[in-house]
Amino acid sequence: MARRPDSGGTAVALTWLYAPGDRPEVVRKALEAGADAVIVDLEDAVAPDRREYARAATAELLAGPPAPDGAGVPVHVRVHGEADVRALAGLPGLAGIRLPKITHAASVHHVAALAPGVPLYPLLESALAIEHAYSIAGAHPEVRGIALGEADLRADLGVRDDTGLDWSRGRVVVAARAAGLDPPAMSVFPDVRDLAGLSASCAHGRGLGLLGRAAIHPRQLPVIERAFRPTPREVEAAREVVEAARSEEGALALPDGRFVDAAVVATARRTLALAHRDD
């Protein structure tokens, strides 16, 4: 599997807001909520007898021309099956497809053939998927990111609390990096009222190498944004590294005696990109 070029940290999304595909009015509100991207859900959020309507409503939404100069909010769709992929592939408003319950790279290749040129985001939701994380991450050039589906994974593994998923989270962070992808975003935090708990959970995930988070309610967006934005101290340290790298090649020494290499410089550039992504 060929390693993709590193993205360099530009245009990294921090917030992904889910909206049920069978409620177009909620989708419209989601597009105005301030998220970096909206995920229209045709899977868990839609009852079986509403899926055809949800697919048709989503196709209508995506059939219109994209906003000029990329000004609109990117719309991704979490599909339920092949019928959704066939109905939505090629629509001008489709920015990406979220693939639930992926366990093997072959499934990614199948969807890529049905939707050529569409960015794909496999969701790993079982022990088998975690074991195949790297092969899924590197399965196809259109794979732009991977993430966990933590509710199903928690049930599959039988873990009782949030920290029981830490090994799996670390596994997908390593797999994404090895495949040249951006760091995975965190899965949703289900209690929309517990903003303190959300903040603490985001801080924990950030420490594991995750970047950004999916949300199920607009009130969660500012909390996620704050949690993953670099602190002033981190920005200053990153700026120092980047400035030093402009004048030297290879390993270099900072004024305080620390030595840094190319990987540290790349991380510093990502930090500055995140700090100034709205500039």
N, C-alpha and C positions, 0 to 999 in steps of 0.2 A: 504494500500500500504506500503510495507516494505521500510524502508529507507536504501539506499545503504551506504556502508562504504565511508567515505570521501577519496578522491584521494590523499590528502596530498600535492597537488600542484606539483607533479612530472610529467615531460614530458608534460607540458601544452603547447599547440600550441598557438602562437600569430598571425600568418598570414595564411590565407586560400585564395588561388588564384583560381578564376574561369577561366575555359577555355571551349569553345563550343565543344560539342562532335562530331560535323560534320566537324571539322577542325583538323585532327590528327596532322598536323604540328604545330599548335598553342599549342596543348596539350603537344607535345614534348618539345617545348620551355618553357612552363609553368613549366614542371618538372625540368628544369635547372635554373629557375629564383631565387631560394633561399627561396621560401615559405616553411613554416612548413608542409603544406599539399596542395594538388591540388584537386579542385572539378571540375570534368568533368560534364558539364551541358547538360542534355538531355531535359530540359524543355524550359524556356523562351528564351534561346540563340539559339534555333534551330527552323527553320521554319517547319511547319507541313509536307511538302513534303520531308523533309530531315531527319525525325526522325528515319526511319528504317535504313538508312545508318549510322546515328550517333550511334544507338544502336549496329550495327554490328561492327563499328570501335572501339567502346569502349570495346566491348567483346573481340575483338582481342588484344587490349592493355592489358587487365586484365588477359588474358589466360596464359600469360607467368609466369614463376616462380618469386616470390618476390625476391628482392635483398637480398643477404646473410647478416645475422646478423642485419637485420632491417636497412641497410644502405640507402635504397631507400626512396624517398619521398612518404608518404602515399597517396593513391588515393581514394578519395570519389567520389560518383556519385549522382548528384541530378536527380532523376528519374522523368519521366513524368507520368507513370502509371504502372499498374500491369505487362504489357508485359516486361517493362524494368527490373523490379525486377526479374521476372522468368528467363530472359536471362542472368542476371549477377550474381545471387545468386550462391555461390559455386566456383566462379572463384578465383584463388589464389591471384590475385593482388588487389582484392577489400577490401579496409580497412574500408569502411563505406558507408551507404546509407543515403542521405539527402532526407527527405520526405516533399515535398511542400504542402502547403494548408491543413495541418492537423487541424481538429477541434475537434475530439473526440479520447479518448483512444482506442476505438474499432478499429479504422483505424490502429493504431500502432500494435495492436495484430494481425491483418490480415497480415500485411507485415512481422512481426516477424515469422509467421507460414510459409510464402513463402520463407523466407531467414533465416533459423535457424543459430544462431551463428554469424550473421553479426551485427556489431554495427550500431545503428539507431540514426538519428539526426532529429527529427521533427522540421519543420519550421512553426511558428505561424504567420499567415498572415491576420487574420480577428478578428473582435470584439469577435465572438463566441470562437475562439481559445484562446484568452486572458482570457476569463472567465473560460476556462477549463485548464489553463496552468499547474496547479499542477497535475491534473489527467493525463495529457499527459506526463509530466515529469516523473511521477512514474508509467507509464502504464506497463512497461515490463523491466526485468533486462538488456535487450540489448539496452535500451535507454541510450546513453552515454552523451547526451547533447541536449539542446534545444536552439533555436534562433528565432529572429523575421525575417519575410520577410517584410521589412519596406515599400517598394514601394506599395505593395497591401494593407498593413494595413493602410497606409496614405490615400489611396483612399477610403477604406472602412469606415474610421472614418471621412473623410472630413477635416482633419487638414491641416492648411495652411503652417506651418513652422515646422522646425525640433523639436523644444521644445514641440510641441503638442503630441509627442510620448513618452515623458519622463515618464508618468504614466505607460504606457504599458511596457516600458523598465524596470522600477522598479518591475513591476509585474513578469516578467520572471526571473529577478535576484532572487527574493524571492522564486519563484516556484522551480527553479533549486537548490537553497540551501536546501530547505525543502525536496527535493527528493534525496539529497546527490550527486548532480552533480556538475561539475566544473562551475564557472561563465560563463554565455553565452557570446559569441563573438558578436561584433556589426555587423550590416548589412553593405552592401557595400556603399561607398561614390561615387555617380555617376559621378562627375566631375573629370576626371583623370588629368586635368591640374591644378586644384586648390589645390596644396599641402598644402598651408597655411590653407585653409579651412578644409582640411582633418585632419591636426594636431589639430586644435581647436576643431573639432568635436570629435576626439578620446579623447582629454583631458576631454571634457564634459561627454562622455560615461564612461570613467574610474571613474569619480567622482560619477557616478550612480551605480557602482559596476560591470560594464561589463568588460570583459577581452579579448583583442585581437579583430581582425576584418577581415572580408572577403574583398578581393580586386578584381578588375576587370582589373588591369594593373600592370605589374611588378614595375613600377616607384612608386607605392603607398606602396610597401612593406617596404622600409626603414623607411618611415614616421610612419607607424603603429608600427613597431618594437620599434622605439625610444619612441613613445608615451606611450607604455605599459610596457616598461622596468622600473624597480625600479630605483629611483635616488640614488646617493651615500648616501645621508642623510637617505633615507628610508632603504637602506641596512644596514647601521650602526645601526639604531634604531632596526631593526629586529634582527641583530646579538646580540645586548645587551639583548633582550628579550629571545632569544633562549639559550644564555649562562646562564642566571639567572634560566631558567626553568630546567636546568640540575641538579641543586643542591637542588631544592625545588619542592614540589608537591602542587597542588591546587593553590589558589590565592597567588601571591607573590608580593613583593615590590621591585621596582627598586631603584638604588641609588638616583635618583632625587625625590623620594617620590611617584611616580605613582604606582598604583596597577594594575596588569594584571591577567587575568584568562586564562583558557584553550583555549577559542576561540581566544584570542589575540595571544597566543603562536602559534596556528595553522596558523593564518594569517601571523605571522612572518616567519614561516617555508616556507610558500608558497612564500613569498617575496624573501627569499634566494634561493629557487629553481628556480625562474624566473631569478634571477640575475646571476645564475651560470648554466643555462640549457645547455649552449654550452660547458661547461668544460669537 
